[in-house]
Amino acid sequence: MTFKHKVNTQIDDSAVQSVPVPISLNKQEARRQAFEKLFTVDEKTIKMQVLVSAFTAQQQDQYEVYRRATFPKGTIRKLMMNICKCPVPQNAVIAMAGITKVYVGQIVEEACMVKDKWNEVGPLQPRHLREAYRRLRLEQVINSR
């Protein structure tokens, strides 16, 4: 097997320059610290990897769909511009898309609990979503306006 591209495993000076280094460290020590900072895996990432590795095949498929799901940024931008009557920066649109995804996720999760409590099977129905919205509004998890 041959590869078209060669991977450079050397750390160049630009990576070292982006990391704040105490004055007393020599260049070799600075490179070592830059390398460690670039490739350090935090505890949260490790826990998430352990959790995902324990998923069943169906759970992995559902998680993959969840991760890929997004709201169209153009539509969100238009809604935000209609509400605030001014140009909206891209960062605000991205943030609003994330918040919207969490909001919808909360309603869907509560709707699944409603469906289970009512001992119903099959896909979610509009009545489940309406009841979930009503319950979350009563618990003041979401605002009614």
Secondary structure by P-SEA (a helix, b strand, c coil): ccccbbbbccccaaaaaaccccccccaaaaaaaaaaaaccccaaaaaaaaaaaaccaaaaaaaaaaaaccccaaaaaaaaaaaccccccaaaaaaaaaaaaaaaaaaaaaaaaaaaaacccccccaaaaaaaaaaaaaacccccc
